[in-house]
């Protein structure tokens, strides 16, 4: 993301005027007796559409996109919003109706002065420290609108704030450096047997469907000159699991972190988890459990590997 660019009010209305001209020059607007119908994409398209009244008289605002001749938004960033409305446009097109999607600013255009920049509209406070939080609130709001909910009903009024607050814990791993968690100590006793911490419960989010997966991780290592406090192993699991993840990578990351911090003779990590993307949707297999393993050093040998899995089994 680039620097913040404040869109001054004069420039905003200049862009709205250009948008109005595009609408006037369209075939849909050539109807003299019937006002065109415009749908404002929540939330960004709403102030844009109301500003169109300064330059465009012959239109009505409609409540549903499939009723519209034009779908208007403030900007195109990643294009995800446009893609969603394109599906509606494609569907009504099969019924013989044409809908045009248009925006004030298309940030995808390389020649645009707003390409790759963070545009701040006149009604937004550029210096407000809460801007980022306010933008984040739009995400659950638009999600609820997309699935067909009334975001103004009593039970949902505080939901966006609760969702955003929950992200602090669910994705708190991005703010943690796992390497800083593994404080090690001299192995004064020269302990040389397997150290195992079983049944570390974890909660993570599948990056493919943004749905939870959760389960247990078991960690073992064969110490050399350094050992680690067992709570730190659990904290490393937290640091990597509280992110968008796939189970295979999570398992490998935990093993590598322990290997790098302790330089032991070997590390074994075994992870078992249930995935809501498989339980609550898709094939809907309620009792499915995915198991992944990451082994290094001596844990690749038969004897140590067998001892590790036997220890894990005892704790299940």
Number of C-alpha atoms within 10 A of each C-alpha: 7 10 10 13 14 16 17 13 12 10 13 17 18 13 16 25 19 13 21 20 13 12 19 16 10 11 9 18 19 13 11 9 8 12 16 21 20 23 23 23 23 15 13 17 20 16 16 23 25 12 16 16 15 12 15 16 11 15 17 16 17 17 13 12 20 19 16 23 24 25 26 25 25 22 21 17 18 12 12 10 14 19 11 11 18 16 11 13 22 13 14 16 13 9 8 7 14 17 22 16 16 19 19 22 21 19 20 15 13 10 8 12 12 21 17 16 15 15 19 15 18 14 10 13 12 16 8 9 9 11 14 9 12 15 9 15 18 17 14 17 22 18 13 16 13 11 8 9 13 14 18 10 9 9 9 15 13 12 16 21 17 13 15 18 13 12 12 13 11 19 19 16 21 15 11 16 12 22 13 10 19 23 14 14 12 11 14 9 7 12 14 14 10 17 18 18 18 20 18 17 16 19 17 27 23 19 13 10 11 13 16 17 23 20 18 18 25 25 26 24 29 24 21 17 16 18 23 19 12 13 12 17 23 22 17 23 27 23 22 25 29 22 22 21 18 15 24 14 14 21 26 19 19 26 25 17 20 25 20 11 18 22 19 20 16 23 30 31 28 23 25 20 20 20 24 20 19 17 16 12 12 9 9 13 15 12 9 12 15 13 16 16 16 21 21 19 16 17 22 15 12 10 10 17 17 13 13 23 15 11 17 20 10 8 10 8
